[in-house]
């Protein structure tokens, strides 16, 4: 017997009925982005390795430990599966000169890849939905993007999602802060864990993001970036805060929020929840004005965020905010295979009229009995069974049997309708707006 092939660890199949929830969320998000004037962009899953080394930072966790990087065996090119979406979008904007006629507001959806230890809400293939605003330098763009996410949670009915914000200032200010951190942590070297020791001279800012409880007191006493910011950076951050206040968006300033990617400066933010255990970040982002230059383009401002689809869906599930799974309006019961030439044209007309119909078809043992077909019709969750029996077809009709109780709590009587005028009665089968769940 041939060994069964299974999915790669941490890379999951998304099957029905769960896939219906993915489609629902994607549709809601697309509609939401359209209200803000954002347009879709689709970039390759495989990108040049240099894009992420230069864009994300050579000493970030993603580049050092998590990225799926490989050599193209045909031409020796160094490639990588994308670990995040922003760098690829910025690369596409630069490559296609999309900013030639002004700023661009873009969104993307798709899989990302990081070699991490799989756990709840964290997988090796995970999915992000993100937005990027390129060519917009003002703090109002930061505030609008934060508001877009905050109001999306409200639209989805989510609770227990809080906003944390910070500013990373500009590169010279970060450099001064970096040196202050090195000096501080050198004085407490014996308290640094292995990760912190490794990052001390390459990326000391990431030490502030440690999850090691034994280092929390040390990190709390570290020099603060806010103390190194100039008037311009402070004014940008103050304006973002004033705009959030004006919109009534609650937030907490977290001076230890640094994000894990080198391209961020000025505003950074995270939406977090206590409902998902350790993987509490639902959405995160910030400003990255230097990234276009890092990938070889003309310097241009940018700001964006990305949300983890798996985490948002898990949160919706935890809070019982997911919609019911769609079910068909009708199930077509066909006792005799000889009836297909009469049945299938009728089903085409019904579907063209907006009716969802699940057609019974032959299995390994044929069509099966009427009793077994009715069981499948009931299990499908359909409201009606369409019975294409011999007597009905001989009379030029189809029998319509209600399978669910109506608004009055009773199941209606079986009726017949003429096959010659399907379009006239098709609307009787269409579902009401309230979604239903299959049994």
C-alpha positions as CSV (number, residue, x, y, z in Angstrom):
1,X,0.0,0.0,0.0
2,X,1.3,3.4,-0.9
3,X,2.1,5.7,2.0
4,X,-0.4,8.5,2.4
5,X,0.9,12.0,1.6
6,X,-0.2,14.7,4.1
7,X,0.2,18.4,4.2
8,X,3.5,20.0,5.4
9,X,3.5,20.6,9.1
10,X,2.1,24.0,9.9
11,X,0.5,24.4,6.4
12,X,-3.2,23.7,6.6
13,X,-6.0,22.9,4.2
14,X,-9.0,25.1,4.4
15,X,-12.0,23.0,3.6
16,X,-15.8,23.5,3.8
17,X,-17.6,24.6,5.9
18,X,-14.7,26.6,7.3
19,X,-13.8,28.0,3.8
20,X,-17.2,29.7,3.7
21,X,-16.2,31.8,6.7
22,X,-13.0,32.8,4.9
23,X,-15.0,33.9,1.8
24,X,-17.4,35.8,4.0
25,X,-14.6,37.7,5.8
26,X,-12.8,38.4,2.5
27,X,-15.9,39.8,1.0
28,X,-16.7,42.0,4.0
29,X,-13.1,43.4,4.0
30,X,-13.1,44.1,0.3
31,X,-16.3,46.1,0.7
32,X,-14.8,48.0,3.7
33,X,-11.6,48.9,1.8
34,X,-13.7,50.2,-1.1
35,X,-15.2,52.8,1.2
36,X,-11.7,54.2,1.8
37,X,-10.8,54.1,-1.9
38,X,-8.3,51.2,-1.8
39,X,-7.7,49.0,-4.8
40,X,-6.4,45.5,-5.0
41,X,-2.8,44.5,-5.8
42,X,-1.6,40.9,-6.3
43,X,2.1,40.2,-6.0
44,X,4.0,36.9,-6.4
45,X,4.4,34.4,-3.6
46,X,8.1,33.9,-4.6
47,X,10.3,37.0,-4.5
48,X,14.1,37.7,-4.7
49,X,15.7,37.0,-1.4
50,X,17.4,40.4,-1.5
51,X,14.0,42.1,-1.3
52,X,13.5,40.9,2.3
53,X,17.1,41.1,3.4
54,X,17.3,44.7,2.4
55,X,13.7,45.6,3.2
56,X,13.1,43.8,6.5
57,X,16.6,43.9,7.9
58,X,19.4,41.3,7.9
59,X,19.3,40.8,11.7
60,X,15.5,40.5,12.1
61,X,14.1,37.2,13.3
62,X,12.3,36.7,10.0
63,X,15.4,36.9,7.9
64,X,17.7,35.2,10.4
65,X,15.6,32.3,11.5
66,X,12.1,32.1,9.9
67,X,12.3,32.7,6.2
68,X,12.0,29.9,3.6
69,X,14.9,30.8,1.3
70,X,16.3,28.6,-1.5
71,X,18.3,28.6,-4.6
72,X,16.6,28.2,-7.9
73,X,18.2,25.0,-9.2
74,X,17.8,26.1,-12.8
75,X,19.6,29.4,-12.7
76,X,21.1,29.7,-9.2
77,X,18.9,32.8,-8.3
78,X,18.4,33.3,-4.6
79,X,14.7,33.3,-3.9
80,X,12.3,33.3,-0.9
81,X,8.7,32.6,-0.1
82,X,7.3,35.9,1.0
83,X,7.2,36.2,4.8
84,X,5.1,39.3,4.8
85,X,3.2,41.5,2.2
86,X,4.6,45.1,2.5
87,X,8.0,44.6,0.9
88,X,6.5,42.9,-2.2
89,X,3.8,45.6,-2.6
90,X,6.5,48.3,-2.4
91,X,8.7,46.4,-4.9
92,X,5.8,46.3,-7.3
93,X,5.0,50.0,-6.8
94,X,8.6,50.9,-7.6
95,X,9.0,48.4,-10.5
96,X,5.9,49.7,-12.3
97,X,6.3,53.4,-11.4
98,X,2.8,53.4,-9.8
99,X,3.4,56.7,-8.0
100,X,4.0,58.7,-11.3
101,X,0.5,60.1,-11.2
102,X,0.1,60.5,-7.4
103,X,-0.4,58.5,-4.2
104,X,-1.8,55.0,-4.3
105,X,-4.0,53.2,-1.8
106,X,-3.6,49.5,-2.2
107,X,-4.7,46.3,-0.4
108,X,-3.7,42.6,-0.7
109,X,-4.8,39.2,0.5
110,X,-2.8,36.0,0.5
111,X,-0.6,33.4,2.1
112,X,2.7,34.2,3.8
113,X,5.4,31.8,5.0
114,X,7.6,31.6,8.1
115,X,9.3,28.6,9.6
116,X,7.9,28.9,13.1
117,X,6.7,26.4,15.7
118,X,3.1,25.8,14.8
119,X,0.6,26.7,17.6
120,X,-2.8,28.3,17.9
121,X,-3.0,31.3,15.7
122,X,0.6,30.8,14.4
123,X,1.3,28.6,11.3
124,X,4.1,28.2,8.8
125,X,1.7,29.1,6.0
126,X,-0.5,31.8,7.3
127,X,-2.7,34.4,5.6
128,X,-2.7,38.2,5.8
129,X,-5.0,40.9,4.6
130,X,-3.1,44.2,4.4
131,X,-3.4,47.8,3.3
132,X,-0.6,50.1,2.1
133,X,-0.9,53.9,1.4
134,X,2.1,55.0,-0.7
135,X,2.9,58.7,-1.3
136,X,1.1,60.1,1.7
137,X,3.5,61.7,4.3
138,X,1.1,63.4,6.8
139,X,0.0,62.0,10.2
140,X,-3.6,62.1,9.0
141,X,-2.8,59.1,6.8
142,X,-1.5,57.2,9.8
143,X,-4.7,58.1,11.8
144,X,-7.0,57.2,8.9
145,X,-5.4,53.8,8.5
146,X,-5.7,53.1,12.3
147,X,-9.3,54.2,12.2
148,X,-10.0,51.9,9.2
149,X,-8.9,48.9,11.3
150,X,-10.6,50.1,14.5
151,X,-13.9,50.5,12.7
152,X,-13.5,47.2,10.9
153,X,-13.6,45.4,14.2
154,X,-16.8,47.2,15.0
155,X,-18.3,46.3,11.6
156,X,-17.4,42.6,12.3
157,X,-18.9,42.8,15.8
158,X,-15.6,42.0,17.5
159,X,-14.9,43.0,21.1
160,X,-11.8,42.8,23.4
161,X,-9.5,44.3,20.7
162,X,-7.4,47.2,22.1
163,X,-5.1,49.6,20.3
164,X,-1.4,50.2,21.3
165,X,0.6,52.9,19.6
166,X,4.1,54.3,19.7
167,X,6.6,56.3,17.6
168,X,10.0,55.1,16.4
169,X,11.0,58.6,15.2
170,X,13.4,59.1,12.4
171,X,16.6,57.2,11.6
172,X,19.1,59.6,13.3
173,X,17.0,59.6,16.4
174,X,16.8,55.8,16.4
175,X,20.6,55.7,16.0
176,X,21.1,57.8,19.1
177,X,18.6,55.7,21.0
178,X,20.4,52.6,19.7
179,X,23.7,53.7,21.1
180,X,22.0,54.5,24.5
181,X,20.5,51.0,24.6
182,X,23.9,49.4,23.9
183,X,25.5,51.4,26.7
184,X,22.7,50.5,29.1
185,X,22.6,46.8,28.3
186,X,26.4,46.5,28.4
187,X,26.2,47.5,32.0
188,X,23.7,44.7,32.7
189,X,25.2,42.1,30.4
190,X,24.9,39.3,33.0
191,X,21.1,39.7,32.9
192,X,20.8,39.2,29.2
193,X,19.5,36.0,27.8
194,X,21.0,34.3,24.7
195,X,18.8,36.2,22.2
196,X,19.5,39.5,23.8
197,X,23.3,38.8,23.9
198,X,23.1,38.0,20.1
199,X,21.2,41.2,19.4
200,X,23.1,43.6,21.6
201,X,25.3,45.1,18.8
202,X,23.2,44.2,15.8
203,X,19.7,45.1,16.7
204,X,19.4,46.2,20.4
205,X,16.0,47.7,19.8
206,X,14.6,44.2,19.5
207,X,15.7,43.4,23.0
208,X,12.9,45.7,24.1
209,X,10.4,43.3,22.5
210,X,11.6,40.3,24.5
211,X,9.0,37.9,25.9
212,X,11.3,36.6,28.6
213,X,9.7,37.3,32.0
214,X,13.1,37.4,33.7
215,X,14.2,40.4,31.6
216,X,11.0,42.5,32.0
217,X,12.4,44.6,34.9
218,X,15.6,45.3,33.0
219,X,13.7,46.3,29.8
220,X,11.5,48.6,31.8
221,X,14.5,50.5,33.0
222,X,16.0,50.9,29.5
223,X,16.4,54.3,27.9
224,X,13.2,55.4,26.1
225,X,13.1,56.4,22.5
226,X,10.7,59.2,23.3
227,X,13.5,60.9,25.1
228,X,15.6,61.0,21.9
229,X,12.9,62.4,19.6
230,X,13.2,65.8,18.0
231,X,10.4,68.3,17.5
232,X,9.4,67.1,14.1
233,X,8.9,63.5,15.2
234,X,7.0,64.5,18.4
235,X,4.7,66.8,16.3
236,X,3.9,63.9,13.9
237,X,3.0,61.6,16.8
238,X,1.1,64.3,18.7
239,X,-1.0,65.0,15.6
240,X,-1.8,61.3,15.2
241,X,-2.9,61.1,18.8
242,X,-5.0,64.3,18.5
243,X,-6.8,62.8,15.4
244,X,-7.4,59.5,17.2
245,X,-8.8,61.5,20.1
246,X,-11.0,63.5,17.8
247,X,-12.5,60.3,16.4
248,X,-13.1,58.8,19.8
249,X,-10.6,55.9,19.2
250,X,-9.2,54.6,22.5
251,X,-5.5,53.7,22.6
252,X,-2.6,53.2,25.0
253,X,0.8,54.6,24.3
254,X,3.3,51.7,24.7
255,X,6.9,53.0,24.6
256,X,8.2,49.4,24.3
257,X,6.2,48.7,21.1
258,X,9.0,48.5,18.4
259,X,7.6,45.9,15.8
260,X,10.0,43.3,14.4
261,X,10.9,44.8,11.0
262,X,13.6,47.4,10.4
263,X,11.7,49.4,7.8
264,X,9.4,51.1,10.4
265,X,9.8,54.6,11.7
266,X,7.5,57.3,13.1
267,X,4.1,55.7,14.0
268,X,3.8,52.0,14.8
269,X,0.7,50.3,16.3
270,X,-0.8,47.0,17.2
271,X,-4.4,45.8,17.8
272,X,-4.2,43.2,20.5
273,X,-6.7,40.9,22.3
274,X,-6.6,38.8,25.5
275,X,-8.9,36.2,24.0
276,X,-6.3,34.3,21.9
277,X,-3.7,33.4,24.6
278,X,-0.1,34.2,23.8
279,X,-0.8,35.0,20.1
280,X,-2.7,38.2,21.0
281,X,-1.7,40.5,18.1
282,X,-4.6,40.6,15.6
283,X,-3.4,43.5,13.4
284,X,-0.2,45.6,13.3
285,X,1.5,48.1,11.2
286,X,3.1,51.5,10.9
287,X,4.9,54.0,8.8
288,X,7.8,53.0,6.6
289,X,9.0,56.1,4.6
290,X,12.4,54.7,3.7
291,X,11.3,51.4,2.2
292,X,10.9,52.5,-1.4
293,X,14.6,53.7,-1.4
294,X,15.7,50.4,0.2
295,X,14.3,48.4,-2.8
296,X,15.9,50.7,-5.4
297,X,13.3,53.3,-6.0
298,X,12.9,57.0,-5.4
299,X,12.3,57.8,-1.7
300,X,8.5,58.0,-1.0
301,X,6.5,57.9,2.2
302,X,4.4,54.9,3.1
303,X,2.2,53.6,5.8
304,X,0.2,50.4,6.2
305,X,-1.0,47.5,8.3
306,X,-1.7,43.8,8.0
307,X,-4.1,41.5,9.9
308,X,-3.7,37.8,10.5
309,X,-6.7,36.1,8.8
310,X,-6.5,33.0,11.0
311,X,-6.4,35.0,14.2
312,X,-9.3,37.2,13.2
313,X,-11.4,34.2,12.3
314,X,-10.4,32.5,15.5
315,X,-11.4,35.6,17.4
316,X,-14.8,35.8,15.6
317,X,-15.3,32.1,16.4
318,X,-14.4,32.6,20.1
319,X,-16.9,35.5,20.3
320,X,-19.5,33.7,18.3
321,X,-19.6,36.3,15.6
322,X,-19.2,34.0,12.6
323,X,-22.3,33.8,10.3
324,X,-24.1,30.6,9.6
325,X,-22.7,28.5,6.7
326,X,-24.7,29.0,3.5
327,X,-26.9,26.2,2.4
328,X,-28.6,25.5,-1.0
329,X,-32.1,26.8,-1.7
330,X,-33.2,23.5,-3.1
331,X,-32.0,19.9,-3.6
332,X,-32.9,18.1,-6.9
333,X,-34.1,14.5,-6.4
334,X,-33.8,12.4,-9.5
335,X,-35.1,8.8,-9.2
336,X,-34.2,7.7,-12.8
337,X,-31.0,8.6,-14.7
338,X,-33.1,8.7,-17.9
339,X,-34.6,12.0,-16.6
340,X,-31.3,13.9,-16.8
341,X,-32.1,15.5,-20.3
342,X,-35.3,17.0,-18.8
343,X,-33.8,17.8,-15.4
344,X,-30.6,19.6,-16.2
345,X,-32.0,22.3,-18.4
346,X,-34.5,23.2,-15.6
347,X,-31.7,23.5,-13.1
348,X,-29.8,25.8,-15.4
349,X,-32.8,28.2,-15.6
350,X,-33.2,28.1,-11.8
351,X,-29.6,29.0,-11.2
352,X,-29.7,31.8,-13.8
353,X,-32.6,33.2,-11.8
354,X,-30.5,33.3,-8.6
355,X,-31.6,30.0,-7.0
356,X,-28.9,27.8,-5.5
357,X,-29.6,24.2,-6.3
358,X,-27.6,21.1,-5.3
359,X,-28.1,18.4,-7.8
360,X,-28.2,14.7,-6.7
361,X,-25.8,12.7,-8.9
362,X,-24.8,9.1,-9.2
363,X,-22.4,7.5,-6.7
364,X,-20.4,4.3,-6.9
365,X,-23.7,2.4,-6.4
366,X,-25.8,4.5,-8.8
367,X,-28.4,7.1,-7.9
368,X,-29.7,5.4,-4.8
369,X,-33.2,5.1,-3.5
370,X,-35.7,7.9,-3.1
371,X,-35.4,7.5,0.7
372,X,-31.6,7.9,0.6
373,X,-31.9,10.9,-1.7
374,X,-34.4,12.6,0.7
375,X,-31.9,12.0,3.6
376,X,-29.2,13.7,1.6
377,X,-31.6,16.5,0.8
378,X,-32.4,17.0,4.4
379,X,-28.8,16.9,5.5
380,X,-27.9,19.5,2.9
381,X,-29.9,22.1,4.8
382,X,-31.9,23.0,1.7
383,X,-35.4,24.5,2.2
384,X,-37.0,22.6,-0.6
385,X,-36.7,19.2,-2.4
386,X,-37.3,19.3,-6.1
387,X,-38.7,15.9,-7.1
388,X,-38.3,15.0,-10.7
389,X,-40.2,11.7,-10.6
390,X,-41.6,9.8,-13.5
391,X,-45.2,10.9,-12.9
392,X,-44.2,14.5,-12.5
393,X,-42.1,14.6,-15.6
394,X,-44.8,12.9,-17.7
395,X,-47.1,15.7,-16.7
396,X,-44.5,18.4,-17.5
397,X,-44.1,19.3,-13.8
398,X,-41.8,19.1,-10.9
399,X,-42.9,18.5,-7.3
400,X,-41.7,21.0,-4.7
401,X,-41.6,19.6,-1.1
402,X,-40.7,22.0,1.7
403,X,-38.1,20.6,4.1
404,X,-38.0,23.3,6.7
405,X,-40.6,25.1,8.8
406,X,-41.6,28.6,7.7
407,X,-42.0,31.7,9.7
408,X,-45.2,30.4,11.3
409,X,-43.4,27.3,12.5
410,X,-45.1,24.8,10.2
411,X,-43.8,22.9,7.2
412,X,-45.9,23.7,4.1
413,X,-47.6,21.3,1.8
414,X,-46.0,19.8,-1.3
415,X,-46.9,21.5,-4.5
416,X,-46.2,21.2,-8.3
417,X,-44.9,23.7,-10.8
418,X,-44.8,23.6,-14.6
419,X,-41.4,22.9,-16.2
420,X,-42.4,25.1,-19.2
421,X,-42.5,28.3,-17.0
422,X,-39.6,27.8,-14.6
423,X,-38.6,31.5,-14.6
424,X,-42.1,32.4,-13.4
425,X,-41.9,30.5,-10.1
426,X,-38.1,30.4,-9.5
427,X,-38.3,33.3,-7.0
428,X,-40.5,31.1,-4.7
429,X,-37.4,29.0,-4.0
430,X,-34.9,31.8,-3.3
431,X,-33.7,32.0,0.3
432,X,-34.6,34.9,2.6
433,X,-31.8,37.2,3.7
434,X,-31.2,35.4,7.0
435,X,-28.5,32.8,6.5
436,X,-29.1,29.2,7.5
437,X,-26.9,26.4,8.8
438,X,-26.9,22.8,7.4
439,X,-28.0,20.1,9.7
